Every structure is written in C-alpha cells, then in structure tokens.
C-alpha cells in the first residue's frame, strides 16, 4: 500500500493529470490589464482600488448568475472574490469539481470588465497542505492568461502553515502563471498588529518576489483606526495590503476608503446569504462614497482610457509617425517629441492633443500612481 505523497512516480502522474484537465479552459479577449502594486495596495489597470463582493462556492455553495454580476457592477463593484472549492481531509469531491462553474464566473467577469480574486475556501484546519498544493497545480495554469484574475492561495491559514503555503504555492503558481498577481497570508485578523504580518514575511524570506505579490488580510476583531495604523506601518515597510474579507460596517468601510486600500466584503458569502446582486441595498446604509469604474452609484463613474492590446500600440495610435517605443521611469521621461504614453499593461494614460507642439510637460500628467518607479512606454513621432 502506498500513497502519492510517498511515491514520486504517482505524484508525477497526478501533476500531469491536473495539467491536462486545466488545459480544457480557453481564455478569451482580455478587457482589463493586470493589477499592479502601487505601494499601498493593489489597484486596477486604471489605478482604482478593487472594491469587491464575494462569491462562495465552498461553505455557502451560492449559485449566482450572470445577471447578478451585472447588478453588482452597477452598484460600484469592480471585482468579485471567489472561494472556489472546499476540499477537506474528509472530502470525497475531486479537485477541480467546481471548475466548470469557475470558468463561467471568470468568463462573465472578463466580459463585464471586472476582476476576479480566486482563493481556496475553508479554514486551514479543514485542509491538508497537499490538497492546497494540488488545487493550485490545477487552477494556476487554468487562468494564467486571464489578465483580470488574481490568485490568493489559501483562505485564513494558521500562522504555523502560512510560511509553508506561501513558499510552495509561490513555486507552483509561478511555474504555471508567471505574470499573475498573488495575494499571500490572508489571516483571519491582525489583532497582534503589524508584527504578525512582518514576522511572517521575514520567515518567508526570499522565497517570494514581492514585486508582483502582496499581502491579504481579513478585517475581523479590530477597529478601523487599528487597521489603518497597521496598514500604514506595513506599507512603510514596503508591502501592499488588501482586505479580502471583512464584516460590512460603517467604521471599517470608511477606514478602508481613507487608507486607500482595495477591499472585499463578505456580505454575500454567509450561508443563506443575500444574493450578489443585492449589494446596493446593503451598502446604501453607510455614508461612504466613491467614483466607481462603472455605473452611476454611489457617484457617476469616471471615463477611463481604453485598454489596448500590447501588440497593437502603433495601430491603436493611428498616427503614422509613431513607431518608436522607449521604456522610461516617470522622472526620466524626455521633454520633446512625445506623442503618447502607455503604461506597462498597454493602456494609454496620456496623449498629445491634436495641433499642440511637441514639448511634453510632466506636470500635465495627472496620474500620481505613475510617479516614482512605475515605467511607462513612450510613443514618439509627429501627428
């Protein structure tokens, strides 16, 4: 009698089987660029925070619809946090049992220009580490090319397991999805303060490249002021923070907006919960407002430049003289012959208006997130 854990050949067969299954999903045309780390949190390709609701396929087993995705979008939501599966030590369901439904969610959100954070559901006490790793051997390659998808390896790991999970899932995910942003830790609360996060990061060491990874946490058990202070300390240490689960309340709602972080509330994921599309009815109780990516609630949205394909910049420019591409930091941008600027996802963030001279004034670029180390692609040439 042997197990896959004890037999390398069996483990290899399992990995091949999972990779083969993952190949059944085909990505479609992308509508959003990948999220980026702005030093405080992760933000969309438009520089806006992720403000999300939740979709539980684990404990809640909520079955929502495409129409509810649209309804949530019209309530100021630009992202959905999905607990993809609940695979436990006693579970008889195979890994990937929810894949077909997950494919639908990912497709609907792509078509509606929303982001998706995918995490493995359940608490750590329910799931052996090997099952968590097998989940990511399955899902990491499945959505690797979906630029609106973010991976969060494990919901609420114990502190003893968080380091091992970060090291191993980072290796697994990066082999299959080198460009996908990863959210680590996802502790149920940060009652011990910033030291909880910073000590864990120190133990992880150089096993994780934090340039395209950041910290998730849950907002239970502490006040908004406490969390704001912790976020500031962790940001100052060089790590971005995102609250991927919080109990909806006015104190925390306002605190996250003040802190400028991305957040996902847990309202729709309780067993017997409200539907995803009823988010507005709940959020209207709180006197918190923002300008959404889409829709007219709680304020009219802001028009954003179109996201363009990285391979079609010159064609999208529609200016025959624009052919040369250079890569610069914001502070080293040239002052002359600048036709337009693109961020590293291929989105136009500035262009010279028709009929104006060739001199570019950096002060005219009103995109604070681009200041500093963010690199921009520059298109040269006259109109």
Residue pairs with C-beta under 8 A, 6 or more apart in sequence:
2 10
3 10
4 10
4 11
4 14
5 11
5 130
14 134
14 137
15 137
18 95
18 96
18 134
18 137
18 138
19 137
19 141
19 176
21 96
21 99
21 138
22 96
22 138
22 139
22 140
22 141
22 142
23 141
24 99
25 99
25 103
25 142
25 143
27 143
27 145
27 146
28 107
28 110
28 111
30 110
30 146
30 147
30 148
30 307
31 110
31 111
31 113
31 148
31 307
32 44
32 45
32 110
32 113
32 114
32 115
32 147
32 148
32 307
33 44
33 45
33 147
33 307
33 343
33 345
33 346
33 347
34 45
34 147
34 148
34 179
34 180
34 181
34 345
35 42
35 43
35 44
35 45
35 50
35 115
35 150
35 181
36 42
36 43
36 45
36 181
36 344
36 345
36 374
37 181
37 211
37 212
37 214
37 240
38 47
38 240
38 369
39 235
39 240
39 372
40 231
40 235
40 240
40 241
40 259
40 260
40 261
41 49
41 50
41 214
41 240
41 241
41 242
41 260
41 261
41 262
42 50
42 150
42 181
42 183
42 214
42 240
42 242
42 262
43 49
43 50
43 262
43 369
44 50
44 78
44 115
44 293
45 307
45 343
45 345
45 347
46 293
46 304
46 305
46 347
47 367
47 369
48 78
48 293
49 260
49 261
49 262
49 263
50 78
50 79
50 115
50 117
50 242
50 262
50 263
50 264
51 76
51 77
51 78
51 79
51 262
51 263
51 290
51 292
52 77
52 78
52 79
52 80
52 81
52 115
52 117
52 262
52 263
52 264
52 265
53 72
53 77
53 80
53 81
53 264
53 265
53 267
53 268
53 276
53 279
54 80
54 81
54 82
54 83
54 245
54 264
54 265
54 266
54 267
54 268
54 269
55 62
55 64
55 80
55 81
55 82
55 83
55 105
55 268
55 269
55 276
56 62
56 82
56 83
56 121
56 268
56 269
56 273
57 82
57 83
57 84
57 85
57 86
57 98
57 101
57 102
57 121
58 83
58 84
58 85
58 86
58 121
58 122
58 155
59 83
59 86
59 121
59 122
59 269
59 271
60 83
60 269
60 270
60 271
60 273
62 268
62 269
62 273
62 275
62 276
63 101
64 268
64 275
64 276
64 277
66 104
66 108
67 277
68 275
68 276
68 277
69 80
69 105
69 108
69 109
69 112
69 114
69 276
69 277
70 112
70 277
71 276
71 277
71 278
71 279
71 280
72 80
72 276
72 277
72 279
73 112
73 114
73 294
73 295
74 280
74 294
74 295
74 296
74 297
75 277
75 279
75 280
75 283
75 295
75 297
76 280
76 283
76 290
76 292
76 295
76 297
76 298
77 114
77 279
77 292
78 113
78 114
78 115
78 292
78 293
78 294
79 109
79 114
79 115
79 116
79 117
79 262
79 264
80 105
80 109
80 114
80 115
80 116
80 117
80 276
81 116
81 117
81 119
81 152
81 244
81 245
81 264
82 102
82 105
82 116
82 117
82 118
82 119
83 119
83 120
83 121
83 122
83 155
83 269
84 98
84 102
84 118
84 119
84 120
84 121
84 135
84 139
85 93
85 95
85 96
85 97
85 98
85 120
85 121
85 135
86 121
86 122
86 126
87 93
87 95
87 120
87 122
87 127
87 131
87 135
88 122
88 126
88 127
88 131
89 126
89 127
89 128
89 131
95 131
95 134
95 135
95 138
96 138
96 139
99 138
99 139
99 142
102 118
102 139
102 142
105 116
106 116
106 143
106 146
106 148
106 149
109 115
109 116
109 148
110 146
110 148
113 148
113 293
113 294
114 148
115 148
115 149
115 150
116 146
116 148
116 149
116 150
117 149
117 150
117 151
117 152
117 183
117 244
117 264
118 139
118 143
118 149
118 150
118 151
118 152
119 151
119 152
119 153
119 154
119 155
119 183
119 186
119 244
120 127
120 132
120 135
120 136
120 153
120 154
120 155
121 155
122 155
123 155
123 156
123 188
124 154
124 156
124 157
124 158
124 161
125 158
127 154
129 161
129 164
129 165
129 168
132 153
132 154
132 165
132 169
133 168
133 169
133 172
136 151
136 153
136 169
136 172
136 173
137 172
137 176
139 151
140 151
140 172
140 173
140 175
140 176
140 177
140 180
141 176
141 177
143 149
143 177
143 180
144 176
144 177
144 178
144 179
144 180
147 179
147 345
149 180
150 180
150 181
150 182
150 183
151 173
151 177
151 180
151 181
151 182
151 183
152 182
152 183
152 184
152 186
152 216
152 244
153 165
153 166
153 169
153 173
153 182
153 183
153 184
153 186
154 161
154 162
154 165
154 169
154 186
155 186
155 245
156 186
156 187
156 188
156 218
157 165
157 185
157 186
157 187
159 187
159 196
159 200
162 184
162 185
162 187
162 200
163 200
163 203
163 204
165 184
166 184
166 185
166 200
166 204
166 207
166 208
167 204
167 207
167 208
169 182
170 182
170 184
170 207
170 208
170 213
171 207
173 180
173 182
179 212
181 212
181 213
181 214
182 208
182 212
182 213
182 214
183 213
183 214
183 215
183 216
183 242
183 244
184 204
184 208
184 213
184 214
184 215
184 216
185 197
185 200
185 215
185 216
185 217
186 216
186 217
186 218
186 244
186 245
187 196
187 197
187 217
187 218
188 218
188 220
188 221
189 217
189 218
189 219
189 220
189 221
189 222
190 196
190 197
190 217
190 222
190 227
190 230
191 221
191 222
193 226
193 230
193 233
194 230
194 233
194 234
194 237
197 215
197 217
197 230
197 234
197 239
197 241
198 233
198 234
198 237
198 239
201 210
201 215
201 239
210 238
210 239
214 239
214 240
214 241
214 242
215 234
215 239
215 240
215 241
215 242
216 241
216 242
216 243
216 244
217 241
217 242
217 243
217 244
218 243
218 244
218 245
218 246
219 227
219 243
219 245
219 246
219 247
219 252
219 256
219 263
220 245
220 246
220 247
222 230
223 251
223 252
223 255
224 251
224 252
224 254
224 255
224 256
225 255
227 243
227 252
227 255
227 256
227 259
228 255
228 258
228 259
231 241
231 259
231 261
232 259
234 241
235 241
241 261
242 261
242 262
242 263
243 256
243 261
243 262
243 263
243 264
244 263
244 264
245 264
245 265
245 266
246 252
246 256
246 263
246 264
246 265
246 266
247 265
247 266
248 265
248 266
248 267
248 282
248 283
248 286
249 286
250 285
250 286
250 287
250 288
253 283
253 286
253 288
254 286
254 288
256 263
257 288
257 290
265 279
267 273
267 274
267 279
267 282
268 274
268 275
268 276
268 278
268 279
274 281
274 282
280 297
283 298
288 298
289 298
289 299
290 298
290 299
291 299
291 300
291 301
291 302
292 298
292 299
292 301
293 301
293 304
294 301
295 301
305 347
305 348
305 349
306 316
306 347
306 348
307 345
307 346
307 347
308 316
308 342
308 346
308 347
308 348
309 316
309 346
310 345
310 346
313 325
313 342
313 346
313 377
313 379
314 322
314 323
314 379
316 348
317 339
317 340
317 379
319 339
319 381
319 382
319 383
320 381
321 339
321 380
321 381
321 382
321 383
322 339
322 340
322 379
322 380
322 381
323 380
323 381
324 379
324 380
324 381
325 377
325 378
325 379
326 334
326 377
326 378
326 380
327 375
327 376
327 377
327 378
328 334
328 375
328 376
328 378
329 372
329 373
329 374
329 375
329 376
330 362
330 365
330 370
330 371
330 372
330 374
330 376
331 371
331 372
333 341
333 360
333 362
333 376
333 378
334 360
334 378
335 359
335 360
335 361
336 358
336 359
336 360
337 358
337 380
337 381
337 382
338 352
338 358
338 360
338 378
338 379
338 380
339 351
339 352
339 379
339 380
339 381
339 382
339 383
340 348
340 350
340 351
340 352
340 378
340 379
341 348
341 349
341 350
341 351
341 365
341 376
341 377
341 378
341 379
342 348
342 349
342 376
342 377
342 378
342 379
343 349
343 370
343 374
343 376
343 377
344 374
344 375
344 376
344 377
346 377
349 365
349 367
349 370
349 376
350 364
350 365
350 367
352 358
352 360
352 383
354 383
355 383
358 382
370 376
